[in-house]
């Protein structure tokens, strides 16, 4: 069964947009709109990029870059965590083996 969509108005650089989304995703949509608005304002303030299309593309590229960096960081930390867990498991297994030897 499909979920009903809710009409949500968002504002980016003084322009309003109507967007449909599931009711349980409204907060994320509004947060996303604030992020895009903030990035676009920062780019516009720099004065280096002219034109709304170019500002929007640069904001999208900046956000995508931040996402990719965060994903790489999570993956790197995930690998470190797996290695740490493997070392802990080895130590536990060694301690259990030593405890078994003492029982004999």
C-alpha atoms as an extended CHARMM CRD file, in Angstrom:
* protein
*
       104  EXT
         1         1  UNK       CA              0.0000000000        0.0000000000        0.0000000000  PROA      1               0.0000000000
         2         2  UNK       CA              1.5090000000        3.3410000000       -1.0350000000  PROA      2               0.0000000000
         3         3  UNK       CA              1.8650000000        6.1840000000        1.4150000000  PROA      3               0.0000000000
         4         4  UNK       CA             -0.0280000000        9.4410000000        0.8460000000  PROA      4               0.0000000000
         5         5  UNK       CA              2.1400000000       12.3670000000       -0.2020000000  PROA      5               0.0000000000
         6         6  UNK       CA              2.0850000000       15.7090000000        1.5290000000  PROA      6               0.0000000000
         7         7  UNK       CA              2.5860000000       19.0340000000       -0.2450000000  PROA      7               0.0000000000
         8         8  UNK       CA              5.3810000000       20.9990000000        1.4180000000  PROA      8               0.0000000000
         9         9  UNK       CA              6.4850000000       24.5160000000        0.5320000000  PROA      9               0.0000000000
        10        10  UNK       CA             10.1930000000       25.1920000000        0.7090000000  PROA      10              0.0000000000
        11        11  UNK       CA             12.0570000000       28.4200000000        0.0730000000  PROA      11              0.0000000000
        12        12  UNK       CA             15.4790000000       28.5970000000       -1.5660000000  PROA      12              0.0000000000
        13        13  UNK       CA             17.0340000000       31.9900000000       -2.3150000000  PROA      13              0.0000000000
        14        14  UNK       CA             13.7220000000       33.8010000000       -1.8550000000  PROA      14              0.0000000000
        15        15  UNK       CA             11.9680000000       31.5220000000       -4.3300000000  PROA      15              0.0000000000
        16        16  UNK       CA              9.2310000000       29.1480000000       -3.1740000000  PROA      16              0.0000000000
        17        17  UNK       CA              8.8740000000       25.6100000000       -4.4400000000  PROA      17              0.0000000000
        18        18  UNK       CA              6.0910000000       23.1310000000       -3.8180000000  PROA      18              0.0000000000
        19        19  UNK       CA              7.4150000000       19.6330000000       -3.2150000000  PROA      19              0.0000000000
        20        20  UNK       CA              5.5360000000       16.4240000000       -2.4790000000  PROA      20              0.0000000000
        21        21  UNK       CA              6.9250000000       13.9670000000        0.0260000000  PROA      21              0.0000000000
        22        22  UNK       CA              5.7180000000       11.2990000000        2.4400000000  PROA      22              0.0000000000
        23        23  UNK       CA              4.6140000000       12.8930000000        5.7350000000  PROA      23              0.0000000000
        24        24  UNK       CA              7.2850000000       11.0430000000        7.7200000000  PROA      24              0.0000000000
        25        25  UNK       CA             10.0230000000       12.5790000000        5.5310000000  PROA      25              0.0000000000
        26        26  UNK       CA              8.9570000000       16.2190000000        5.8490000000  PROA      26              0.0000000000
        27        27  UNK       CA             11.5790000000       17.0950000000        8.4670000000  PROA      27              0.0000000000
        28        28  UNK       CA             14.3640000000       15.6730000000        6.2810000000  PROA      28              0.0000000000
        29        29  UNK       CA             13.0380000000       17.5860000000        3.2600000000  PROA      29              0.0000000000
        30        30  UNK       CA             12.9920000000       20.8530000000        5.2100000000  PROA      30              0.0000000000
        31        31  UNK       CA             16.5190000000       20.2000000000        6.5130000000  PROA      31              0.0000000000
        32        32  UNK       CA             17.6840000000       19.4620000000        2.9730000000  PROA      32              0.0000000000
        33        33  UNK       CA             16.1080000000       22.6730000000        1.7120000000  PROA      33              0.0000000000
        34        34  UNK       CA             17.8430000000       24.6880000000        4.4530000000  PROA      34              0.0000000000
        35        35  UNK       CA             21.1850000000       23.0950000000        3.5460000000  PROA      35              0.0000000000
        36        36  UNK       CA             20.7480000000       23.8310000000       -0.1760000000  PROA      36              0.0000000000
        37        37  UNK       CA             19.6310000000       27.3920000000        0.5900000000  PROA      37              0.0000000000
        38        38  UNK       CA             22.6400000000       27.9390000000        2.8540000000  PROA      38              0.0000000000
        39        39  UNK       CA             25.1270000000       26.5650000000        0.3110000000  PROA      39              0.0000000000
        40        40  UNK       CA             23.6210000000       28.6290000000       -2.4970000000  PROA      40              0.0000000000
        41        41  UNK       CA             23.7080000000       31.7890000000       -0.3580000000  PROA      41              0.0000000000
        42        42  UNK       CA             27.3630000000       31.1940000000        0.4780000000  PROA      42              0.0000000000
        43        43  UNK       CA             28.2210000000       30.7550000000       -3.2070000000  PROA      43              0.0000000000
        44        44  UNK       CA             26.2250000000       33.8320000000       -4.1970000000  PROA      44              0.0000000000
        45        45  UNK       CA             27.9390000000       35.9010000000       -1.4620000000  PROA      45              0.0000000000
        46        46  UNK       CA             31.3720000000       34.9400000000       -2.7750000000  PROA      46              0.0000000000
        47        47  UNK       CA             30.5490000000       36.8300000000       -5.9770000000  PROA      47              0.0000000000
        48        48  UNK       CA             32.6270000000       34.4220000000       -8.0560000000  PROA      48              0.0000000000
        49        49  UNK       CA             29.6520000000       32.6100000000       -9.5950000000  PROA      49              0.0000000000
        50        50  UNK       CA             26.9170000000       34.4490000000      -11.4630000000  PROA      50              0.0000000000
        51        51  UNK       CA             23.5470000000       33.0540000000      -12.4540000000  PROA      51              0.0000000000
        52        52  UNK       CA             21.1220000000       30.9280000000      -10.4940000000  PROA      52              0.0000000000
        53        53  UNK       CA             21.7570000000       27.8080000000      -12.5820000000  PROA      53              0.0000000000
        54        54  UNK       CA             25.4960000000       27.9760000000      -11.9790000000  PROA      54              0.0000000000
        55        55  UNK       CA             25.0050000000       28.6910000000       -8.2840000000  PROA      55              0.0000000000
        56        56  UNK       CA             22.6710000000       25.6730000000       -8.0050000000  PROA      56              0.0000000000
        57        57  UNK       CA             25.1430000000       23.4060000000       -9.8210000000  PROA      57              0.0000000000
        58        58  UNK       CA             28.0470000000       24.5430000000       -7.6400000000  PROA      58              0.0000000000
        59        59  UNK       CA             25.9550000000       24.0040000000       -4.4860000000  PROA      59              0.0000000000
        60        60  UNK       CA             25.0260000000       20.5030000000       -5.6810000000  PROA      60              0.0000000000
        61        61  UNK       CA             28.6740000000       19.7090000000       -6.4160000000  PROA      61              0.0000000000
        62        62  UNK       CA             29.7770000000       20.9700000000       -2.9990000000  PROA      62              0.0000000000
        63        63  UNK       CA             27.1150000000       18.9160000000       -1.2200000000  PROA      63              0.0000000000
        64        64  UNK       CA             27.9650000000       15.8090000000       -3.2660000000  PROA      64              0.0000000000
        65        65  UNK       CA             31.6680000000       16.2860000000       -2.4700000000  PROA      65              0.0000000000
        66        66  UNK       CA             30.9260000000       16.5100000000        1.2630000000  PROA      66              0.0000000000
        67        67  UNK       CA             28.7950000000       13.3590000000        1.0310000000  PROA      67              0.0000000000
        68        68  UNK       CA             31.5280000000       11.4060000000       -0.7490000000  PROA      68              0.0000000000
        69        69  UNK       CA             34.1240000000       12.5240000000        1.8170000000  PROA      69              0.0000000000
        70        70  UNK       CA             31.8210000000       11.4640000000        4.6590000000  PROA      70              0.0000000000
        71        71  UNK       CA             31.1810000000        8.0750000000        3.0450000000  PROA      71              0.0000000000
        72        72  UNK       CA             34.9260000000        7.4710000000        2.6420000000  PROA      72              0.0000000000
        73        73  UNK       CA             35.4990000000        8.4460000000        6.2680000000  PROA      73              0.0000000000
        74        74  UNK       CA             32.7800000000        6.0690000000        7.4540000000  PROA      74              0.0000000000
        75        75  UNK       CA             34.2010000000        3.2640000000        5.3180000000  PROA      75              0.0000000000
        76        76  UNK       CA             37.7120000000        3.9050000000        6.6640000000  PROA      76              0.0000000000
        77        77  UNK       CA             36.5000000000        3.9010000000       10.2740000000  PROA      77              0.0000000000
        78        78  UNK       CA             34.4400000000        0.7890000000        9.5500000000  PROA      78              0.0000000000
        79        79  UNK       CA             37.5770000000       -1.0400000000        8.4100000000  PROA      79              0.0000000000
        80        80  UNK       CA             39.4160000000        0.0520000000       11.5510000000  PROA      80              0.0000000000
        81        81  UNK       CA             36.5360000000       -1.1730000000       13.6870000000  PROA      81              0.0000000000
        82        82  UNK       CA             36.5380000000       -4.5600000000       11.9620000000  PROA      82              0.0000000000
        83        83  UNK       CA             40.2740000000       -4.9340000000       12.6110000000  PROA      83              0.0000000000
        84        84  UNK       CA             39.8480000000       -3.9830000000       16.2640000000  PROA      84              0.0000000000
        85        85  UNK       CA             37.0190000000       -6.4980000000       16.6710000000  PROA      85              0.0000000000
        86        86  UNK       CA             39.1370000000       -9.2290000000       15.0760000000  PROA      86              0.0000000000
        87        87  UNK       CA             42.0010000000       -8.4830000000       17.5130000000  PROA      87              0.0000000000
        88        88  UNK       CA             39.6040000000       -8.5730000000       20.4660000000  PROA      88              0.0000000000
        89        89  UNK       CA             38.1320000000      -11.8610000000       19.2670000000  PROA      89              0.0000000000
        90        90  UNK       CA             41.6320000000      -13.3450000000       18.9930000000  PROA      90              0.0000000000
        91        91  UNK       CA             42.4270000000      -12.2550000000       22.5500000000  PROA      91              0.0000000000
        92        92  UNK       CA             39.1650000000      -13.7250000000       23.8660000000  PROA      92              0.0000000000
        93        93  UNK       CA             39.7960000000      -17.0180000000       22.0700000000  PROA      93              0.0000000000
        94        94  UNK       CA             43.3540000000      -17.1440000000       23.4290000000  PROA      94              0.0000000000
        95        95  UNK       CA             42.1410000000      -16.4410000000       26.9650000000  PROA      95              0.0000000000
        96        96  UNK       CA             39.4920000000      -19.1610000000       26.6610000000  PROA      96              0.0000000000
        97        97  UNK       CA             42.0620000000      -21.6470000000       25.3760000000  PROA      97              0.0000000000
        98        98  UNK       CA             44.3770000000      -20.8190000000       28.2800000000  PROA      98              0.0000000000
        99        99  UNK       CA             41.5030000000      -21.1880000000       30.7350000000  PROA      99              0.0000000000
       100       100  UNK       CA             40.6720000000      -24.6270000000       29.2900000000  PROA      100             0.0000000000
       101       101  UNK       CA             44.3240000000      -25.6850000000       29.6840000000  PROA      101             0.0000000000
       102       102  UNK       CA             44.2570000000      -24.6340000000       33.3460000000  PROA      102             0.0000000000
       103       103  UNK       CA             41.1030000000      -26.6990000000       33.9430000000  PROA      103             0.0000000000
       104       104  UNK       CA             42.8380000000      -29.8390000000       32.6660000000  PROA      104             0.0000000000
